[in-house]
Amino acid sequence: QVQLVESGGGLVQAGGSLRLSCAASGSILRINDMAWYRQAPGKQRELVASITRGSTNYAASVKGRFIITRDNAKNTVSLQMNSLKPDDTAVYYCDAVGQRRNLRGYDSWGQGTQVTVSS
């Protein structure tokens, strides 16, 4: 099993910043991709940002405002969110894809953390 635990959500005013963190633990051989998704009420879950060992990818709506980073030694991924807007309000989920020690693949999700941006 591979578990992901997120932290750092909360309530912030528009224009403010928040930093989300996600730590992976368990039977991890390697983590290939890590990503942040979000789901607002009544909407589908969408990709916010992803990071492989060599590159990053951002949704157009957050490019230039959010920064995703990872610490491979600690199996963590973070999302620095700046210039937050009310439209960024959602539950944010961490996702990790990789290989377990038994060589089986995994695609694990965190429990989600609420981000609320007030206008």
C-alpha positions in Angstrom: 0.0 0.0 0.0 1.0 3.6 -0.7 -0.5 6.3 1.4 -0.7 10.0 0.7 -1.4 12.6 3.3 -2.0 16.2 2.4 -1.8 19.3 4.6 -1.9 23.1 4.3 -5.4 23.9 3.1 -7.5 26.6 4.7 -9.3 29.9 4.2 -7.5 32.8 2.6 -8.6 36.1 1.1 -8.3 36.7 -2.7 -4.8 37.7 -3.6 -3.3 35.7 -0.8 -1.1 32.6 -0.8 -1.3 29.1 0.5 1.1 26.2 0.4 -0.1 22.6 0.1 2.1 19.6 1.0 1.7 15.9 0.4 3.8 13.1 1.8 3.8 9.6 0.4 4.6 6.6 2.5 4.4 2.8 2.4 5.9 0.2 0.1 7.4 2.6 -2.4 10.1 1.6 -4.8 9.8 4.7 -7.0 7.5 7.6 -7.7 7.3 8.5 -11.3 4.7 11.3 -11.4 3.2 13.4 -8.7 0.3 15.8 -9.3 -2.3 18.0 -7.7 -5.9 17.9 -8.8 -8.9 19.9 -7.5 -12.6 19.5 -7.5 -15.0 22.3 -7.0 -18.7 21.7 -6.0 -20.7 20.6 -9.0 -17.6 20.3 -11.2 -15.4 17.5 -12.4 -12.0 16.9 -10.9 -9.3 18.7 -12.9 -5.6 18.6 -13.1 -3.9 21.6 -11.5 -0.2 20.7 -11.9 2.0 17.7 -12.3 5.7 17.0 -12.0 7.8 14.1 -13.2 11.4 13.8 -12.4 12.3 16.2 -15.2 9.4 18.5 -16.0 6.3 20.3 -14.8 2.9 20.9 -16.3 0.3 23.4 -15.3 -3.4 24.0 -16.1 -3.8 27.3 -18.0 -5.9 28.7 -15.2 -3.0 28.5 -12.7 0.1 29.0 -14.8 2.2 31.8 -13.5 0.5 31.7 -10.1 1.1 28.2 -8.8 4.4 26.4 -8.5 4.7 22.6 -8.0 7.9 21.1 -6.5 8.9 17.7 -5.2 11.5 16.3 -2.9 12.5 12.9 -4.2 14.4 12.0 -1.1 11.4 12.7 1.2 8.7 11.5 -1.3 6.9 14.8 -0.9 5.2 17.2 -3.3 4.2 20.7 -2.6 2.0 23.3 -4.4 2.7 27.0 -3.7 -0.4 28.9 -4.6 -0.1 32.6 -5.1 -2.5 35.4 -6.2 -5.4 33.1 -5.2 -8.8 33.8 -6.7 -12.3 32.7 -5.5 -12.4 30.4 -8.6 -9.5 28.5 -7.0 -11.9 27.3 -4.2 -12.0 23.5 -4.2 -10.9 20.4 -2.6 -7.3 19.7 -3.6 -6.1 16.1 -4.0 -2.6 14.8 -4.3 -1.9 11.9 -6.7 1.2 9.7 -7.0 2.0 7.1 -9.7 4.9 4.7 -9.5 6.0 1.3 -8.5 5.8 -0.6 -5.2 8.7 -2.7 -3.8 6.9 -5.8 -5.1 7.3 -4.3 -8.5 3.5 -3.7 -8.9 2.4 -0.3 -10.1 0.2 2.0 -8.1 -1.8 5.2 -8.5 -2.6 6.5 -5.1 -4.7 9.5 -4.0 -4.7 11.6 -0.8 -7.9 12.3 1.2 -8.1 15.9 -0.1 -7.7 19.2 1.6 -10.1 22.1 1.4 -9.0 25.5 0.0 -11.4 28.3 0.2 -10.7 31.8 -1.2 -12.9 34.6 -0.2 -13.6 37.6 -2.3 
